[in-house]
Amino acid sequence: MPVAAPSAARRRGALAAAAVRRWLSAVLVVMLLGIDTMPIAHADALARGTAAYNRGDYIRAARELSPLAQRGNARALALLGFLYEHGFGAPQAYAAAADLYCQAAIQGNPFGQAMLGLMYDKGHGVPQDFVLAYKWLNLAAAHSYGHDRDAYARFRDAVASKMSTNEIVEGQWLALNWTPAVFAPSVRAPRGLRESRYHPE
């Protein structure tokens, strides 16, 4: 009998280890499936939101884009900002639009960069600042292709026509030294070279 007891204990241990391996394998498969389907779900929601916008169903577009924007999706942030800026499917709110554009722009989204630049040009939701407008429009043109690039370059040049040579140089310097980020600082954060003309400290 003493010989059978260690053998039974080994079998129970082996069965328990096998059960743990099966459980860990199942958990790993579920995790991998969840990771693989998350980007697809995001792409579907983005496609549905974009399609709703193109159909003129702005309320549905805002509903589809909002959860993605809350998770930091740059394209969803920029499109949702456009809805807020123009009051499509959401109340018109320049400050909210500027914040959404800023979050998209700092991640490198060219549409968000261009729209933020235009907000700075007009002073909608942010203090009017031609240097920052130039910076964001210059970045948008640099990161775009075709018709979008031409449009953003025209907007940038229109802003440059209102600026001194020193301001253009500063805007170019800011654009050249910009790097994308994964967080969203305040749109009123200091910009480095000079103090804001509108919020002296």
Accessible surface in RSA format (square Angstrom, percent):
REM  Atomic radii and reference values for relative SASA: ProtOr
REM  Chains: A
REM  Algorithm: Lee & Richards
REM  Probe-radius: 1.40
REM  Slices: 20
REM RES _ NUM      All-atoms   Total-Side   Main-Chain    Non-polar    All polar
REM                ABS   REL    ABS   REL    ABS   REL    ABS   REL    ABS   REL
RES MET A   1   193.69 100.3 152.25 100.8  41.44  98.7 135.39 115.1  58.30  77.2
RES PRO A   2   110.33  80.4  96.38  87.9  13.95  50.7 105.61  87.2   4.72  29.3
RES VAL A   3   130.20  85.7 122.65 111.0   7.55  18.2 127.15 110.5   3.05   8.3
RES ALA A   4    56.97  52.4  48.95  75.5   8.02  18.2  55.30  77.9   1.67   4.4
RES ALA A   5    61.43  56.5  50.31  77.6  11.11  25.3  58.71  82.7   2.72   7.2
RES PRO A   6    62.59  45.6  55.42  50.5   7.17  26.1  62.03  51.2   0.56   3.5
RES SER A   7    46.33  39.1  43.56  58.1   2.76   6.4  22.47  47.8  23.86  33.4
RES ALA A   8    31.58  29.0  30.36  46.9   1.22   2.8  31.02  43.7   0.56   1.5
RES ALA A   9    50.43  46.4  41.90  64.7   8.53  19.4  43.04  60.6   7.39  19.6
RES ARG A  10   175.18  73.6 164.33  83.8  10.85  25.8  71.43  97.6 103.75  62.9
RES ARG A  11   146.10  61.3 143.82  73.3   2.27   5.4  67.15  91.8  78.94  47.8
RES ARG A  12   157.58  66.2 152.38  77.7   5.20  12.4  70.65  96.6  86.93  52.7
RES GLY A  13    39.87  49.2   0.00   N/A  39.87  49.2  34.20  93.8   5.68  12.7
RES ALA A  14    62.68  57.6  50.30  77.6  12.37  28.1  58.09  81.8   4.59  12.1
RES LEU A  15   124.24  69.2 120.82  86.4   3.43   8.6 121.32  85.2   2.92   7.9
RES ALA A  16    57.72  53.1  49.34  76.1   8.38  19.1  56.90  80.1   0.81   2.2
RES ALA A  17    43.29  39.8  34.97  54.0   8.33  18.9  42.18  59.4   1.12   3.0
RES ALA A  18    23.43  21.5  22.97  35.4   0.46   1.0  22.97  32.3   0.46   1.2
RES ALA A  19    44.27  40.7  39.27  60.6   5.00  11.4  40.15  56.5   4.11  10.9
RES VAL A  20    84.15  55.4  81.88  74.1   2.26   5.5  84.12  73.1   0.03   0.1
RES ARG A  21   147.87  62.1 145.58  74.2   2.29   5.5  70.02  95.7  77.85  47.2
RES ARG A  22   156.77  65.8 149.26  76.1   7.51  17.9  76.39 104.4  80.37  48.7
RES TRP A  23   160.82  64.5 154.84  74.9   5.99  14.1 135.21  72.1  25.61  41.6
RES LEU A  24    96.19  53.6  92.66  66.3   3.53   8.9  93.05  65.4   3.14   8.4
RES SER A  25    63.26  53.5  58.34  77.9   4.92  11.3  32.37  68.9  30.89  43.3
RES ALA A  26    54.49  50.1  46.36  71.6   8.13  18.5  53.80  75.8   0.69   1.8
RES VAL A  27    53.72  35.3  51.37  46.5   2.35   5.7  53.69  46.6   0.03   0.1
RES LEU A  28    99.92  55.6  98.90  70.8   1.02   2.6  99.82  70.1   0.10   0.3
RES VAL A  29    81.47  53.6  80.36  72.8   1.11   2.7  81.33  70.7   0.14   0.4
RES VAL A  30   101.10  66.5  98.04  88.8   3.07   7.4  98.76  85.8   2.34   6.3
RES MET A  31   107.31  55.6  99.75  66.0   7.56  18.0  88.18  75.0  19.13  25.3
RES LEU A  32    92.97  51.8  92.92  66.5   0.05   0.1  92.92  65.3   0.05   0.1
RES LEU A  33   106.87  59.5 106.54  76.2   0.32   0.8 106.84  75.0   0.02   0.1
RES GLY A  34    31.48  38.8   0.00   N/A  31.48  38.8  30.81  84.5   0.67   1.5
RES ILE A  35    99.38  56.6  97.78  72.8   1.60   3.9  97.78  70.4   1.60   4.3
RES ASP A  36    91.14  63.8  82.27  81.9   8.87  21.0  23.69  55.8  67.45  67.3
RES THR A  37    74.24  52.8  73.40  74.4   0.84   2.0  58.61  78.7  15.64  23.6
RES MET A  38   114.77  59.4 113.40  75.1   1.37   3.3  77.78  66.1  36.99  49.0
RES PRO A  39    83.79  61.1  74.58  68.0   9.21  33.5  80.25  66.3   3.55  22.0
RES ILE A  40   106.45  60.6 104.58  77.9   1.87   4.5 106.43  76.6   0.01   0.0
RES ALA A  41    56.30  51.8  47.91  73.9   8.39  19.1  52.87  74.5   3.42   9.1
RES HIS A  42    49.84  27.2  48.81  33.9   1.03   2.6  31.98  33.0  17.86  20.8
RES ALA A  43    58.29  53.6  48.57  75.0   9.72  22.1  54.22  76.4   4.06  10.8
RES ASP A  44    68.92  48.3  67.17  66.9   1.75   4.1  10.78  25.4  58.14  58.0
RES ALA A  45    13.03  12.0  13.03  20.1   0.00   0.0  13.03  18.4   0.00   0.0
RES LEU A  46    14.13   7.9  14.13  10.1   0.00   0.0  14.13   9.9   0.00   0.0
RES ALA A  47    61.18  56.3  49.34  76.1  11.85  27.0  57.46  80.9   3.72   9.9
RES ARG A  48   105.68  44.4 100.93  51.4   4.76  11.3  48.57  66.4  57.12  34.6
RES GLY A  49     0.00   0.0   0.00   N/A   0.00   0.0   0.00   0.0   0.00   0.0
RES THR A  50    41.60  29.6  41.52  42.1   0.08   0.2  40.92  55.0   0.68   1.0
RES ALA A  51    42.15  38.8  37.60  58.0   4.55  10.3  41.20  58.0   0.95   2.5
RES ALA A  52     0.00   0.0   0.00   0.0   0.00   0.0   0.00   0.0   0.00   0.0
RES TYR A  53    56.66  26.5  53.96  30.7   2.70   7.0  35.58  26.7  21.08  26.0
RES ASN A  54   113.23  78.1  77.16  74.6  36.07  86.8  28.99  69.8  84.24  81.4
RES ARG A  55   153.34  64.4 114.29  58.3  39.05  93.0  77.32 105.7  76.02  46.1
RES GLY A  56    38.41  47.4   0.00   N/A  38.41  47.4  17.98  49.3  20.43  45.8
RES ASP A  57    57.22  40.1  49.99  49.8   7.23  17.1  20.22  47.6  37.00  36.9
RES TYR A  58    66.47  31.0  63.57  36.2   2.89   7.5  32.48  24.4  33.98  41.9
RES ILE A  59   118.53  67.4 116.42  86.7   2.11   5.1 116.84  84.1   1.69   4.6
RES ARG A  60    80.43  33.8  80.10  40.8   0.33   0.8   9.26  12.7  71.16  43.1
RES ALA A  61     0.00   0.0   0.00   0.0   0.00   0.0   0.00   0.0   0.00   0.0
RES ALA A  62    12.48  11.5  12.29  19.0   0.18   0.4  12.48  17.6   0.00   0.0
RES ARG A  63   143.91  60.4 131.26  66.9  12.64  30.1  73.49 100.4  70.41  42.7
RES GLU A  64    27.17  15.6  23.63  17.9   3.54   8.4   4.18   8.1  22.99  18.8
RES LEU A  65     0.69   0.4   0.69   0.5   0.00   0.0   0.69   0.5   0.00   0.0
RES SER A  66    36.22  30.6  35.79  47.8   0.43   1.0  21.87  46.6  14.35  20.1
RES PRO A  67    55.79  40.7  53.70  49.0   2.09   7.6  54.85  45.3   0.94   5.9
RES LEU A  68     1.74   1.0   1.74   1.2   0.00   0.0   1.74   1.2   0.00   0.0
RES ALA A  69     6.73   6.2   2.52   3.9   4.21   9.6   2.86   4.0   3.87  10.3
RES GLN A  70   156.89  87.7 116.86  85.4  40.03  95.3  45.05  95.9 111.84  84.8
RES ARG A  71   153.53  64.5 113.86  58.0  39.68  94.5  52.05  71.1 101.48  61.5
RES GLY A  72    27.93  34.4   0.00   N/A  27.93  34.4  21.69  59.5   6.24  14.0
RES ASN A  73    39.67  27.4  29.54  28.5  10.13  24.4  11.73  28.2  27.94  27.0
RES ALA A  74    20.96  19.3  16.38  25.3   4.59  10.4  16.38  23.1   4.59  12.1
RES ARG A  75   139.65  58.6 137.63  70.2   2.02   4.8  45.24  61.8  94.41  57.2
RES ALA A  76     0.00   0.0   0.00   0.0   0.00   0.0   0.00   0.0   0.00   0.0
RES LEU A  77     2.56   1.4   2.56   1.8   0.00   0.0   2.56   1.8   0.00   0.0
RES ALA A  78     1.49   1.4   1.49   2.3   0.00   0.0   1.49   2.1   0.00   0.0
RES LEU A  79    42.03  23.4  40.95  29.3   1.07   2.7  40.95  28.8   1.07   2.9
RES LEU A  80    10.20   5.7  10.20   7.3   0.00   0.0  10.20   7.2   0.00   0.0
RES GLY A  81     0.00   0.0   0.00   N/A   0.00   0.0   0.00   0.0   0.00   0.0
RES PHE A  82    42.79  21.4  42.79  26.5   0.00   0.0  42.79  25.9   0.00   0.0
RES LEU A  83     0.64   0.4   0.64   0.5   0.00   0.0   0.64   0.5   0.00   0.0
RES TYR A  84    58.14  27.1  58.14  33.1   0.00   0.0  15.45  11.6  42.70  52.6
RES GLU A  85     8.22   4.7   7.74   5.9   0.48   1.1   1.09   2.1   7.13   5.8
RES HIS A  86    76.54  41.8  57.75  40.1  18.80  48.1  35.46  36.5  41.08  47.8
RES GLY A  87    30.66  37.8   0.00   N/A  30.66  37.8   5.62  15.4  25.04  56.1
RES PHE A  88    65.20  32.6  63.52  39.3   1.68   4.4  65.20  39.5   0.00   0.0
RES GLY A  89    30.95  38.2   0.00   N/A  30.95  38.2   8.67  23.8  22.28  49.9
RES ALA A  90    17.65  16.2   4.27   6.6  13.38  30.4  11.86  16.7   5.78  15.3
RES PRO A  91   105.02  76.5  91.94  83.8  13.09  47.6 104.18  86.0   0.84   5.3
RES GLN A  92   105.81  59.2  74.87  54.7  30.94  73.7  18.80  40.0  87.01  66.0
RES ALA A  93    33.93  31.2  27.30  42.1   6.64  15.1  33.93  47.8   0.00   0.0
RES TYR A  94    78.50  36.6  73.19  41.6   5.31  13.8  48.73  36.6  29.76  36.7
RES ALA A  95    56.59  52.0  52.72  81.4   3.88   8.8  53.13  74.8   3.46   9.2
RES ALA A  96    36.48  33.5  29.06  44.8   7.42  16.9  34.84  49.1   1.64   4.4
RES ALA A  97     0.00   0.0   0.00   0.0   0.00   0.0   0.00   0.0   0.00   0.0
RES ALA A  98     0.00   0.0   0.00   0.0   0.00   0.0   0.00   0.0   0.00   0.0
RES ASP A  99    64.77  45.4  63.47  63.2   1.30   3.1  17.16  40.4  47.62  47.5
RES LEU A 100    25.21  14.0  25.21  18.0   0.00   0.0  25.21  17.7   0.00   0.0
RES TYR A 101     0.00   0.0   0.00   0.0   0.00   0.0   0.00   0.0   0.00   0.0
RES CYS A 102     7.36   5.6   7.36   8.2   0.00   0.0   0.87   2.2   6.48   7.0
RES GLN A 103    54.38  30.4  54.22  39.6   0.16   0.4   4.52   9.6  49.86  37.8
RES ALA A 104     0.00   0.0   0.00   0.0   0.00   0.0   0.00   0.0   0.00   0.0
RES ALA A 105     0.00   0.0   0.00   0.0   0.00   0.0   0.00   0.0   0.00   0.0
RES ILE A 106    13.61   7.7  13.61  10.1   0.00   0.0  13.61   9.8   0.00   0.0
RES GLN A 107    64.65  36.1  40.34  29.5  24.31  57.9   9.82  20.9  54.83  41.6
RES GLY A 108    21.49  26.5   0.00   N/A  21.49  26.5   9.12  25.0  12.37  27.7
RES ASN A 109    18.65  12.9  13.64  13.2   5.00  12.0   4.74  11.4  13.91  13.4
RES PRO A 110    36.28  26.4  36.28  33.1   0.00   0.0  36.28  30.0   0.00   0.0
RES PHE A 111    59.45  29.7  58.09  36.0   1.37   3.6  58.09  35.2   1.37   3.9
RES GLY A 112     0.00   0.0   0.00   N/A   0.00   0.0   0.00   0.0   0.00   0.0
RES GLN A 113     0.00   0.0   0.00   0.0   0.00   0.0   0.00   0.0   0.00   0.0
RES ALA A 114     0.00   0.0   0.00   0.0   0.00   0.0   0.00   0.0   0.00   0.0
RES MET A 115    20.13  10.4  19.52  12.9   0.61   1.5  13.18  11.2   6.95   9.2
RES LEU A 116     1.47   0.8   1.47   1.1   0.00   0.0   1.47   1.0   0.00   0.0
RES GLY A 117     0.00   0.0   0.00   N/A   0.00   0.0   0.00   0.0   0.00   0.0
RES LEU A 118    27.73  15.4  27.73  19.8   0.00   0.0  27.73  19.5   0.00   0.0
RES MET A 119     0.11   0.1   0.11   0.1   0.00   0.0   0.11   0.1   0.00   0.0
RES TYR A 120     8.64   4.0   8.64   4.9   0.00   0.0   3.28   2.5   5.36   6.6
RES ASP A 121    19.45  13.6  17.87  17.8   1.58   3.7   0.00   0.0  19.45  19.4
RES LYS A 122    95.84  46.8  70.70  43.4  25.13  59.8  52.98  47.7  42.85  45.6
RES GLY A 123    27.43  33.8   0.00   N/A  27.43  33.8   4.13  11.3  23.30  52.2
RES HIS A 124    57.67  31.5  55.99  38.9   1.68   4.3  32.76  33.8  24.91  29.0
RES GLY A 125    17.91  22.1   0.00   N/A  17.91  22.1  10.01  27.5   7.90  17.7
RES VAL A 126     7.13   4.7   0.00   0.0   7.13  17.2   2.60   2.3   4.53  12.3
RES PRO A 127    29.89  21.8  17.09  15.6  12.80  46.5  29.16  24.1   0.73   4.5
RES GLN A 128    72.15  40.3  67.58  49.4   4.57  10.9  10.95  23.3  61.20  46.4
RES ASP A 129     3.33   2.3   3.22   3.2   0.11   0.3   1.14   2.7   2.19   2.2
RES PHE A 130    40.79  20.4  40.69  25.2   0.10   0.3  40.69  24.7   0.10   0.3
RES VAL A 131     0.02   0.0   0.02   0.0   0.00   0.0   0.02   0.0   0.00   0.0
RES LEU A 132    14.97   8.3  14.97  10.7   0.00   0.0  14.97  10.5   0.00   0.0
RES ALA A 133     0.00   0.0   0.00   0.0   0.00   0.0   0.00   0.0   0.00   0.0
RES TYR A 134    12.02   5.6  12.02   6.8   0.00   0.0   0.63   0.5  11.39  14.0
RES LYS A 135    24.57  12.0  24.57  15.1   0.00   0.0   0.29   0.3  24.28  25.9
RES TRP A 136    13.80   5.5  13.80   6.7   0.00   0.0   9.79   5.2   4.01   6.5
RES LEU A 137     0.00   0.0   0.00   0.0   0.00   0.0   0.00   0.0   0.00   0.0
RES ASN A 138    30.86  21.3  30.01  29.0   0.85   2.0   0.57   1.4  30.29  29.3
RES LEU A 139    11.03   6.1  10.65   7.6   0.38   1.0  11.03   7.7   0.00   0.0
RES ALA A 140     0.00   0.0   0.00   0.0   0.00   0.0   0.00   0.0   0.00   0.0
RES ALA A 141     4.27   3.9   4.23   6.5   0.04   0.1   4.27   6.0   0.00   0.0
RES ALA A 142    63.85  58.7  39.49  60.9  24.35  55.4  43.15  60.8  20.70  54.8
RES HIS A 143    78.93  43.1  61.79  42.9  17.15  43.9  40.95  42.2  37.99  44.2
RES SER A 144     7.20   6.1   3.05   4.1   4.16   9.6   6.05  12.9   1.15   1.6
RES TYR A 145   186.59  87.1 174.09  99.1  12.49  32.5 126.98  95.4  59.61  73.5
RES GLY A 146    51.07  63.0   0.00   N/A  51.07  63.0  41.79 114.7   9.28  20.8
RES HIS A 147   138.43  75.7 126.88  88.2  11.56  29.6  86.58  89.2  51.85  60.3
RES ASP A 148    73.49  51.5  72.29  72.0   1.20   2.8   3.35   7.9  70.14  70.0
RES ARG A 149   112.31  47.2 112.31  57.3   0.00   0.0  21.78  29.8  90.53  54.9
RES ASP A 150    78.47  55.0  75.01  74.7   3.46   8.2  14.00  33.0  64.47  64.3
RES ALA A 151    14.10  13.0  14.10  21.8   0.00   0.0  14.10  19.9   0.00   0.0
RES TYR A 152    16.69   7.8  16.69   9.5   0.00   0.0   8.64   6.5   8.05   9.9
RES ALA A 153    22.81  21.0  22.81  35.2   0.00   0.0  22.81  32.1   0.00   0.0
RES ARG A 154   141.07  59.2 134.58  68.6   6.49  15.5  71.83  98.2  69.24  42.0
RES PHE A 155    77.07  38.6  75.31  46.6   1.75   4.6  76.58  46.4   0.49   1.4
RES ARG A 156    49.31  20.7  49.31  25.1   0.00   0.0   1.81   2.5  47.50  28.8
RES ASP A 157    78.09  54.7  70.65  70.3   7.45  17.6  29.16  68.6  48.94  48.8
RES ALA A 158    54.87  50.5  46.09  71.1   8.78  20.0  53.27  75.0   1.61   4.3
RES VAL A 159     2.05   1.3   2.05   1.9   0.00   0.0   2.05   1.8   0.00   0.0
RES ALA A 160    18.83  17.3  15.15  23.4   3.67   8.4  15.44  21.7   3.39   9.0
RES SER A 161    95.66  80.8  52.84  70.5  42.82  98.6  50.27 107.1  45.39  63.6
RES LYS A 162   106.56  52.0  74.10  45.5  32.46  77.3  62.48  56.2  44.08  47.0
RES MET A 163    19.53  10.1   0.00   0.0  19.53  46.5   1.98   1.7  17.55  23.3
RES SER A 164    60.68  51.3  46.86  62.5  13.82  31.8  51.91 110.5   8.77  12.3
RES THR A 165   104.69  74.5  98.56  99.9   6.13  14.6  62.39  83.8  42.30  63.9
RES ASN A 166   122.39  84.4 115.67 111.8   6.72  16.2  26.90  64.7  95.50  92.3
RES GLU A 167    42.79  24.6  42.19  31.9   0.59   1.4  16.01  31.0  26.78  21.9
RES ILE A 168    42.30  24.1  42.30  31.5   0.00   0.0  42.30  30.5   0.00   0.0
RES VAL A 169    84.43  55.6  83.69  75.8   0.74   1.8  83.69  72.7   0.74   2.0
RES GLU A 170    19.64  11.3  17.88  13.5   1.76   4.2   8.36  16.2  11.29   9.2
RES GLY A 171     0.00   0.0   0.00   N/A   0.00   0.0   0.00   0.0   0.00   0.0
RES GLN A 172    72.83  40.7  72.76  53.2   0.07   0.2  14.71  31.3  58.12  44.1
RES TRP A 173   114.91  46.1 112.88  54.6   2.03   4.8  90.04  48.0  24.87  40.4
RES LEU A 174    11.51   6.4   8.47   6.1   3.04   7.6   8.59   6.0   2.92   7.9
RES ALA A 175     9.37   8.6   4.06   6.3   5.30  12.1   4.39   6.2   4.98  13.2
RES LEU A 176   150.64  83.9 120.61  86.3  30.03  75.5 123.90  87.0  26.74  71.9
RES ASN A 177    85.61  59.0  56.82  54.9  28.78  69.3  19.80  47.7  65.81  63.6
RES TRP A 178    39.31  15.8  20.43   9.9  18.89  44.3  22.04  11.8  17.27  28.0
RES THR A 179   103.00  73.3  92.46  93.7  10.53  25.1  63.23  84.9  39.77  60.1
RES PRO A 180    86.12  62.8  65.80  60.0  20.32  73.9  65.94  54.4  20.18 125.4
RES ALA A 181    26.22  24.1  16.33  25.2   9.89  22.5  24.31  34.2   1.91   5.1
RES VAL A 182   147.04  96.8 118.21 107.0  28.82  69.5 119.67 104.0  27.37  74.2
RES PHE A 183   132.77  66.4 123.51  76.5   9.26  24.1 132.58  80.4   0.19   0.5
RES ALA A 184    53.52  49.2  22.02  34.0  31.50  71.7  22.20  31.3  31.32  83.0
RES PRO A 185    54.05  39.4  39.17  35.7  14.87  54.1  48.91  40.4   5.14  32.0
RES SER A 186    74.88  63.3  52.95  70.7  21.92  50.5  49.31 105.0  25.57  35.8
RES VAL A 187    12.52   8.2   2.67   2.4   9.85  23.7   5.93   5.2   6.59  17.9
RES ARG A 188   131.14  55.1  99.91  50.9  31.23  74.4  45.21  61.8  85.93  52.1
RES ALA A 189    44.91  41.3  27.30  42.1  17.61  40.1  32.49  45.7  12.43  32.9
RES PRO A 190   124.04  90.4  91.92  83.8  32.12 116.8 104.30  86.1  19.74 122.7
RES ARG A 191    33.57  14.1  15.14   7.7  18.43  43.9  17.37  23.7  16.21   9.8
RES GLY A 192    67.70  83.5   0.00   N/A  67.70  83.5  36.28  99.6  31.42  70.4
RES LEU A 193    91.92  51.2  61.00  43.6  30.92  77.7  63.44  44.6  28.47  76.6
RES ARG A 194    57.99  24.3  45.22  23.1  12.77  30.4  47.52  64.9  10.47   6.3
RES GLU A 195   121.11  69.5 108.85  82.4  12.26  29.2  55.07 106.5  66.04  53.9
RES SER A 196    30.56  25.8  22.64  30.2   7.91  18.2  19.34  41.2  11.22  15.7
RES ARG A 197   101.82  42.7  71.00  36.2  30.81  73.4  68.57  93.7  33.25  20.2
RES TYR A 198    96.44  45.0  72.68  41.4  23.76  61.8  60.56  45.5  35.88  44.2
RES HIS A 199    93.56  51.1  87.51  60.8   6.05  15.5  68.99  71.1  24.57  28.6
RES PRO A 200   109.47  79.8  86.08  78.5  23.39  85.0  86.60  71.5  22.87 142.1
RES GLU A 201   188.76 108.4 111.24  84.2  77.52 184.6  71.17 137.7 117.59  96.0
END  Absolute sums over single chains surface
CHAIN  1 A    11786.5       9930.9       1855.6       7601.6       4184.9
END  Absolute sums over all chains
TOTAL         11786.5       9930.9       1855.6       7601.6       4184.9
